[in-house]
Amino acid sequence: MAARRDAQEKLIASQQATIERLTAAINDLSSAFDAYRVASQAREAELSAKLDALLRKSFGRSSEKMPTPAGELRKERSSEVAAALAKEKRKRNSERKAQLETDIVSHTVPDERRVCSACACKDLTEAEPAERVDYGYVPGYFRRRVHRQQVLVCTCCAAQVVADAPTRPFEKSPYEAGLIAHVVVQKCACSVPIYRLEKQFQWLGIPLSRSTMTDLFHAAAEKLKPLYLRLLQRVAQSDIVLADETTLAMQNKKRCYMWTFRTDKLITYKFSAGRSGKTPRAVLGGTKGTLLVDAYTGYNPVLDVDGRQRAACLAHVRRKFFDALTTAPEAQEALDIILDVYRVEHRATEQEIVRTDVHARLRNKESRAAMKRLRTWLDHHRDRYPPKGPLGKATSYALDNWDELQIFLDDVNVPVDNNASERALRVVAVHVSLCAPLSSAWNHESAIVAGNATRATSALPTAA
């Protein structure tokens, strides 16, 4: 009897242990399923946000795309302020038009019309002439200049003294500097491919072939290389530098990169076969100051204790919150706070006080308060959303770069975003979209050197 009772107790204990193991296994599976479900929802939200952003960018109406801070602030203006600004703009345009080269063309009344239309009297006196202003465009023309050099012959030995002629940009090349500069500016600054420039010249009756212009372009780049190197030095010597990079297509299908490094007045480009930190190190290595860039680690070689401090871009933060709007409408609250920072910058631009003490005081009072509100909002929402979801990523990005995002508050010369650098790369994007992929680094380097020269001539009065 006792043996049977012991066997039953062991069986019950064994069954209870089995039940406990099964219960623990079920709980583990339930936890794993919950984690999988949360991860799946976050992944679904992430992919949905990316798809929405791609559709907006490719097919969306302009109202669906991210508005610029200036555009949003313009909507907030009163009708009186908008009218005053429009009137000021029309006034500036009228003043500029008045400074154009003016031709006076006189028109006289023909003899058959020198009769009064009211009484047929022919005794007419001349009054103040009526004036009408028209604006026209005179297309460029190809000029042939003949240099006649005086030759003096010695009466004793018949030796000759010949007057000096102006030096040519390139030996044995009959093309003047103005024509070469026009080719460089059209290709680099206006993104006009040389084959299209050849057509324009043909329409104007200018016999200049594509191969000739290509040779002149590359020769100009070689001639201007010292200016390009000096421009790189001037940028590296600046306390505040903005930088960005974009991809380029080569004929060998290899992905290459164009980098831009710019200050408030100077812009320079540099081509590289890769996206490593070698390019930033080559341009800014060993220099001190502030470097305004995104969070890409390729800039880290120049961001250390003995190098530059990194300032983060507020526009990148704003863009991430905008992309999160489709899945998390509350992201609009963060966008409204960020707009308050841009409101200060917009006001400083309108009042022409950028980088002044007044601008610094505005930032310290209003922008600093806006950034504190943004930090409070970020701390409140940081754990409320999946970390891989759109709003979770936007919040984490802002918090991870928080110290760098506040650099502009203590230095009025630091912009709030890196948009100026991105705008500089649009020239490259437009140029590449209009031209065929280039076949070698020489072509890229020629475009960089010649293109920088078009921007550096007026900005480097002491760049000898």
For each residue, the residues with C-beta under 8 A, 3 or more apart:
1: 4 5
2: 5 6
3: 6 7
4: 1 7 8
5: 1 2 8 9
6: 2 3 9 10
7: 3 4 10 11
8: 4 5 11 12
9: 5 6 12 13
10: 6 7 13 14
11: 7 8 14 15
12: 8 9 15 16
13: 9 10 16 17
14: 10 11 17 18
15: 11 12 18 19
16: 12 13 19 20
17: 13 14 20 21
18: 14 15 21 22
19: 15 16 22 23
20: 16 17 23 24
21: 17 18 24 25
22: 18 19 25 26
23: 19 20 26 27
24: 20 21 27 28
25: 21 22 28 29
26: 22 23 29 30
27: 23 24 30 31
28: 24 25 31 32
29: 25 26 32 33
30: 26 27 33 34
31: 27 28 34 35
32: 28 29 35 36
33: 29 30 36 37
34: 30 31 37 38
35: 31 32 38 39
36: 32 33 39 40
37: 33 34 40 41
38: 34 35 41 42 386
39: 35 36 42 43 386 388
40: 36 37 43 44
41: 37 38 44 45 386
42: 38 39 45 46 386 387 388 389 392
43: 39 40 46 47 388
44: 40 41 47 48
45: 41 42 48 49 327 386 389 390
46: 42 43 49 50 388 389 390 393
47: 43 44 50 51
48: 44 45 51 52 326 327
49: 45 46 52 53 323 324 326 327 389 390
50: 46 47 53 54
51: 47 48 54 55
52: 48 49 55 56 323 326
53: 49 50 56 57 323
54: 50 51 57 58
55: 51 52 58 59 60
56: 52 53 59 60 64 65
57: 53 54 60 65
58: 54 55
59: 55 56
60: 55 56 57 64 65
61: 64 65
62: 65
63:
64: 56 60 61
65: 56 57 60 61 62
66: 318 319 322
67: 71 72
68: 71 72
69: 72 73 318 339 342 343 345 346
70: 73 74 342 346
71: 67 68 74 75
72: 67 68 69 75 76 339 342
73: 69 70 76 77 339 342 343 346
74: 70 71 77 82
75: 71 72
76: 72 73
77: 73 74 81 82 85
78: 81 82
79: 82 83
80: 83 84
81: 77 78 84 85
82: 74 77 78 79 85 86
83: 79 80 86 87
84: 80 81 87 88
85: 77 81 82 88 89
86: 82 83 89 90
87: 83 84 90 91
88: 84 85 91 92
89: 85 86 92 93
90: 86 87 93 94
91: 87 88 94 95
92: 88 89 95 96
93: 89 90 96 97
94: 90 91 97 98
95: 91 92 98 99
96: 92 93 99 100
97: 93 94 100 135
98: 94 95
99: 95 96
100: 96 97 135
101:
102:
103:
104:
105:
106: 129
107:
108:
109: 113 114
110: 113 114
111: 114
112: 115
113: 109 110
114: 109 110 111 122 124
115: 112 120 121 122 124
116: 119 120 121 122 124
117:
118:
119: 116
120: 115 116
121: 115 116 124
122: 114 115 116
123:
124: 114 115 116 121
125:
126:
127:
128:
129: 106
130:
131:
132:
133:
134:
135: 97 100
136:
137:
138:
139: 204
140: 182 204
141: 204 206
142: 179 201 204 205 206 207 208
143:
144:
145: 176
146:
147: 165 166
148:
149: 162 163 164 165
150: 162 163
151: 160 161 162 163
152: 160 161 162
153: 158 159 160
154: 157 158 159 160 161
155:
156:
157: 154
158: 153 154
159: 153 154
160: 151 152 153 154
161: 151 152 154
162: 149 150 151 152
163: 149 150 151
164: 149
165: 147 149
166: 147
167:
168: 171 172 173 174 176
169: 173 175 176 177 180 219 220 223
170: 173 175 216 219 223
171: 168
172: 168
173: 168 169 170 216 219
174: 168
175: 169 170 179 180 212 216
176: 145 168 169 179 180
177: 169 180 181
178: 181 182
179: 142 175 176 182 183 216
180: 169 175 176 177 183 184 216 219 220
181: 177 178 184 185 220 454
182: 140 178 179 185 186
183: 179 180 186 187 194 197 213 216 217 220
184: 180 181 187 188 217 220 450 451 453 454
185: 181 182 188 189 190 454
186: 182 183 189 190 192 197
187: 183 184 190 191 192 193 194 197 217 431 447 450
188: 184 185 191 427 431 447 450 451 454
189: 185 186 427 451 454 455
190: 185 186 187
191: 187 188 427 430 431 434 435
192: 186 187 196 197 200 434
193: 187 196 197 434 435
194: 183 187 197 198 210 213 214 217
195: 198 199 210
196: 192 193 199 200 434
197: 183 186 187 192 193 194 200 201 213
198: 194 195 201 202 208 209 210 213
199: 195 196 202 203
200: 192 196 197 203 204
201: 142 197 198 204 206 207 208
202: 198 199 205 206
203: 199 200
204: 139 140 141 142 200 201
205: 142 202
206: 141 142 201 202
207: 142 201
208: 142 198 201 212 213
209: 198 212 213
210: 194 195 198 213 214
211: 214 215
212: 175 208 209 215 216
213: 183 194 197 198 208 209 210 216 217
214: 194 210 211 217 218
215: 211 212 218 219
216: 170 173 175 179 180 183 212 213 219 220
217: 183 184 187 194 213 214 220 221 446 450
218: 214 215 221 222 442 446
219: 169 170 173 180 215 216 222 223
220: 169 180 181 183 184 216 217 223 224 450 453
221: 217 218 224 225 445 446 447 448 449 450
222: 218 219 225 446 449
223: 169 170 219 220
224: 220 221 227 228 449 450 452 453
225: 221 222 228 229 449
226: 229 230
227: 224 230 231 452 453 456 457 460 463
228: 224 225 231 232 268 448 449 452 453 456
229: 225 226 232 233
230: 226 227 233 234 460 463
231: 227 228 234 235 266 268 452 456 460 463
232: 228 229 235 236 261 268 270 283
233: 229 230 236 237
234: 230 231 237 238 263 266 460 463
235: 231 232 238 241 261 262 263 266 268 283
236: 232 233 241 283 284 287
237: 233 234 287
238: 234 235 241 263 266 289
239: 288 289 290 413
240: 263 264 289 290 292 411 413 414
241: 235 236 238 261 262 263 284 289 290 291 292 308
242: 261 262 263 291 292 293 415 418 420 421
243: 259 260 261 262 280 284 291 292 293 299 418 421
244: 259 260 293 294 418 421 422 424 425
245: 257 258 259 260 275 279 296 298 425
246: 257 258 425 428 429
247: 255 256 257 258
248: 255 256 257 258 271 428 432 437 438 444
249: 253 255 256 432 437
250: 253 254 255 256 437 438 439
251: 436 437 438 439
252: 439
253: 249 250
254: 250 273
255: 247 248 249 250
256: 247 248 249 250 271 272 273 274 441 444
257: 245 246 247 248 271 272 273 274 275 279
258: 245 246 247 248 269 270 271 272 425 428 444 448
259: 243 244 245 269 270 271 272 279 280 283
260: 243 244 245 267 268 269 270 421 424 425 428
261: 232 235 241 242 243 268 269 270 283 284
262: 235 241 242 243 266 267 268 420 421 424
263: 234 235 238 240 241 242 266
264: 240 413
265: 459
266: 231 234 235 238 262 263 455 456 459 460
267: 260 262 424 452 455
268: 228 231 232 235 260 261 262 283 452 456
269: 258 259 260 261 424 428 448 451 452
270: 232 258 259 260 261 279 282 283 448
271: 248 256 257 258 259 441 444 445 448
272: 256 257 258 259 275 276 278 279
273: 254 256 257 441
274: 256 257 278
275: 245 257 272 298
276: 272 279 298
277: 280 281 297 298 299 300 301 302
278: 272 274 281 282 301
279: 245 257 259 270 272 276 282 283 298
280: 243 259 277 283 284 285 298 299 301 302
281: 277 278 284 285 301 302
282: 270 278 279 285
283: 232 235 236 259 261 268 270 279 280
284: 236 241 243 261 280 281 287 291 302 307 308
285: 280 281 282 301 302 307
286: 307
287: 236 237 284 302 307 308
288: 239 306 307 308
289: 238 239 240 241 308 309
290: 239 240 241 308 309 310 311 407 411 414
291: 241 242 243 284 299 302 303 308 309 310 311
292: 240 241 242 243 310 311 312 313 414 415 417 418 421
293: 242 243 244 296 299 310 311 313 418 421
294: 244 312 313 316 418
295: 312 316 397 400 401
296: 245 293 299
297: 277 300
298: 245 275 276 277 279 280 301
299: 243 277 280 291 293 296 302 303 310
300: 277 297 303 304
301: 277 278 280 281 285 298 304 307
302: 277 280 281 284 285 287 291 299 307 308
303: 291 299 300 307 308 309 310
304: 300 301 307
305:
306: 288
307: 284 285 286 287 288 301 302 303 304
308: 241 284 287 288 289 290 291 302 303
309: 289 290 291 303 404 407
310: 290 291 292 293 299 303 404 407
311: 290 291 292 293 404 405 407 408 414
312: 292 294 295 316 317 401 404 405 407
313: 292 293 294 316 317 417 418 419
314: 317 318 338 341 405 408 416 417
315: 318 319 416 417 418 419
316: 294 295 312 313 319 320 397 417 418
317: 312 313 314 320 321 338 394 397 398 401 405
318: 66 69 314 315 321 322 335 338 417
319: 66 315 316 322 323
320: 316 317 323 324 390 393 394 397 398
321: 317 318 324 325 331 334 335 338 391 394
322: 66 318 319 325 331 335
323: 49 52 53 319 320 326 390 394
324: 49 320 321 327 328 331 389 390 391 393 394
325: 321 322 328 329 331 332 335
326: 48 49 52 323 390
327: 45 48 49 324 389 390 391
328: 324 325 331 385 389 390 391
329: 325 332
330: 333 381 391
331: 321 322 324 325 328 334 335 390 391 394
332: 325 329 335 336
333: 330 336 337 377
334: 321 331 337 338 374 377 378 394 398
335: 318 321 322 325 331 332 338 339
336: 332 333 339 340
337: 333 334 340 341 370 373 374 377
338: 314 317 318 321 334 335 341 342 370 374
339: 69 72 73 335 336 342 343
340: 336 337 343 344 366 367 370 373
341: 314 337 338 344 345 367 370 371 416
342: 69 70 72 73 338 339 345 346 416
343: 69 73 339 340 346 347 366
344: 340 341 347 348 362 363 366 367 370
345: 69 341 342 348 349 354 416
346: 69 70 73 342 343 349 350
347: 343 344 350 351 362
348: 344 345 351 353 354 358 359 362
349: 345 346 352 354
350: 346 347
351: 347 348 358
352: 349
353: 348 356 358 359 362
354: 345 348 349 359
355: 359 412 413
356: 353 359 360 412
357: 360 361 412
358: 348 351 353 361 362
359: 348 353 354 355 356 362 363 412
360: 356 357 363 364 412
361: 357 358 364 365
362: 344 347 348 353 358 359 365 366 367
363: 344 359 360 366 367 368 408 409 412
364: 360 361 367 368 409
365: 361 362 368 369
366: 340 343 344 362 363 369 370
367: 340 341 344 362 363 364 370 371 408 409 416
368: 363 364 365 371 372 409
369: 365 366 372 373
370: 337 338 340 341 344 366 367 373 374
371: 341 367 368 374 375 405 406 409
372: 368 369 375 376
373: 337 340 369 370 376 377
374: 334 337 338 370 371 377 378 398
375: 371 372 378 379 402
376: 372 373 379 380
377: 333 334 337 373 374 380 381
378: 334 374 375 381 382 395 398 399 402
379: 375 376 382
380: 376 377 384
381: 330 377 378 384 385 391 395
382: 378 379 395 396 399
383:
384: 380 381
385: 328 381 389 391 392 395
386: 38 39 41 42 45 389 392
387: 42 392 393 396
388: 39 42 43 46 392 393
389: 42 45 46 49 324 327 328 385 386 392 393
390: 45 46 49 320 323 324 326 327 328 331 393 394
391: 321 324 327 328 330 331 381 385 394 395
392: 42 385 386 387 388 389 395 396
393: 46 320 324 387 388 389 390 396 397
394: 317 320 321 323 324 331 334 390 391 397 398
395: 378 381 382 385 391 392 398 399
396: 382 387 392 393 399 400
397: 295 316 317 320 393 394 400 401
398: 317 320 334 374 378 394 395 401 402 405
399: 378 382 395 396 402
400: 295 396 397
401: 295 312 317 397 398 404 405
402: 375 378 398 399 405 406
403: 406 407
404: 309 310 311 312 401 407
405: 311 312 314 317 371 398 401 402 408
406: 371 402 403 409 410
407: 290 309 310 311 312 403 404 410 411 414
408: 311 314 363 367 405 411 412 414 415 416
409: 363 364 367 368 371 406
410: 406 407
411: 240 290 407 408 414
412: 355 356 357 359 360 363 408
413: 239 240 264 355
414: 240 290 292 311 407 408 411
415: 242 292 408 418 419 420
416: 314 315 341 342 345 367 408
417: 292 313 314 315 316 318
418: 242 243 244 292 293 294 313 315 316 415 421 422
419: 313 315 415 422 423
420: 242 262 415 423 424
421: 242 243 244 260 262 292 293 418 424 425
422: 244 418 419 425 426
423: 419 420 426
424: 244 260 262 267 269 420 421 427
425: 244 245 246 258 260 421 422 428 429
426: 422 423 429 430
427: 188 189 191 424 430 431 451
428: 246 248 258 260 269 425 431 432
429: 246 425 426 432 433
430: 191 426 427 433 434
431: 187 188 191 427 428 434 435 447
432: 248 249 428 429 435 437
433: 429 430
434: 191 192 193 196 430 431
435: 191 193 431 432 438
436: 251
437: 248 249 250 251 432
438: 248 250 251 435 443 444 447
439: 250 251 252 443
440: 443 444
441: 256 271 273 444 445
442: 218 445 446
443: 438 439 440 446 447
444: 248 256 258 271 438 440 441 447 448
445: 221 271 441 442 448 449
446: 217 218 221 222 442 443 449 450
447: 187 188 221 431 438 443 444 450 451
448: 221 228 258 269 270 271 444 445 451 452
449: 221 222 224 225 228 445 446 452 453
450: 184 187 188 217 220 221 224 446 447 453 454
451: 184 188 189 269 427 447 448 454 455
452: 224 227 228 231 267 268 269 448 449 455 456
453: 184 220 224 227 228 449 450 456 457
454: 181 184 185 188 189 450 451 457
455: 189 266 267 451 452 459
456: 227 228 231 266 268 452 453 459 460 463
457: 227 453 454 460
458:
459: 265 266 455 456
460: 227 230 231 234 266 456 457 463
461:
462:
463: 227 230 231 234 456 460
464:
